[in-house]
Amino acid sequence: MLTVSNVTKCYGKKTAIADINLDFEYGLYGLLAPNGAGKTTLIKMITTLLFPTSGEILYDGMEIQKMGANYRRLLGYLPQHFGYYKNNTPVQYLDYLAALKGMPEEGLKERIHTVIEQVGLSDSANVKMRKFSGGMLQRVGIAQAILNDPKILILDEPTAGLDPKERVRFRNILSALSKERTVILSTHIVSDIESIANQVVMFKDTHLYKNDTVTNICSELEGCVYEAS
């Protein structure tokens, strides 16, 4: 279990998130909030790119900062914008990423072909990525994130710019992946998570606003009218 305990992150005098408490088990969690509400800050702390100003983040009771590389081996991360070589094919790109992740060569070819199949790119496995659409590139991004078979998969605004067909394909992939790991999906688009999230985590004004199922949140808000200015 991944536990966020009393976590606050400040940048100078500005507070990005304040006193956040969350538990993440297996399943898909949607982080839902407007841009600038602290979703990406939380993700960067979970991935150890940032550290809390106060509080702690634990994995199975151990502080992730102290786990170091042992914790990062459990992670798969797809940032909102990821780098790639346009003249690489997915197979070449994933082979390169495997080396960066320190994965053993034994069984690596089979693993690369497995994840390419999982994201529906088998027919394009040896096509240079400069010819790929935005949706195909995002699928390559998921493939690199799950290459090491992570226990925790984190995706930051992964459907930005995708057409409706690719969004549906993306949601189906994530739904299947969340059965065997913790998947944390950051988004400001409700439709990305309403049909697949086990739990929705909502932020408001740097604080945790809701942490519940889609059904319960919809029931609570039924009949309410909101005015946006």
Secondary structure, 3 states (H helix, E strand, C coil): CEEEEEEEEEECCEEEEEEEEEEECCEEEEEECCCCCCHHHHHHHHCCCCCCCEEEEEECCEEHHHHCHHHHCCEEEECCCCCCCCCCCHHHHHHHHHHHCCCCCCCHHHHHHHHHHHCCCHHHCCCCHHHCCHHHHHHHHHHHHHCCCCCEEEEECCCCCCCHHHHHHHHHHHHHHCCCCEEEEEECCHHHCCCCCCEEEEEECCEEEEEECHHHHHHHHCCCCCCCC
